[in-house]
Amino acid sequence: MNFFCRILGHTWTPVTDNPKISWNTNDEGLVLTARPAGEVRFYDECLRCRERREVQVKRRVPAPSAK
């Protein structure tokens, strides 16, 4: 932990880990298909000491349709 983080506290900023996408052809070799290497992960990262804490993502619930 950084000296300034101990005195002033952390300065958190949102950060994402976005894995690379691998592009492969289908069985016939004609069409490219995307396969993600992993899930996107969301973090808060301190600007001073680079400490990370994982953030739980709140998913939006779709509004009920009007009848």
Secondary structure, DSSP 8 states (H G I E B T S, - for coil): --HHHHHH---EEEEEE---EEEEE-TTSSSEEEEESS--EEEEEETTT--EEE-------------
